[in-house]
């Protein structure tokens, strides 16, 4: 498994529904990019200017809401993941 460094988190992005309520299938370019994901791994935290490590406010298993175009998509062992900085996470979904 991948281990994020610093204030990064590795997530799997939730899949968007392919059809509308009326049953119309949407083309890939017409769909909104998903903004929710499940956290798979969390880094150790950001190191502040004074050398102290700031703890992460996100933990493994959290469901999060993130900035629309944030992060980097990576493929690893046939799976696709998104790597985000903690600052790109807007909220934890309960």
Secondary structure, 3 states (H helix, E strand, C coil): CCCCCCCEEEEEECCCCCECCCCCECCHHHCCCCCEEEEEEECCCEECCCCCEECCCCCCCCEEEECCCCCEEEEECCEEEEEEEHHHEEEEEC
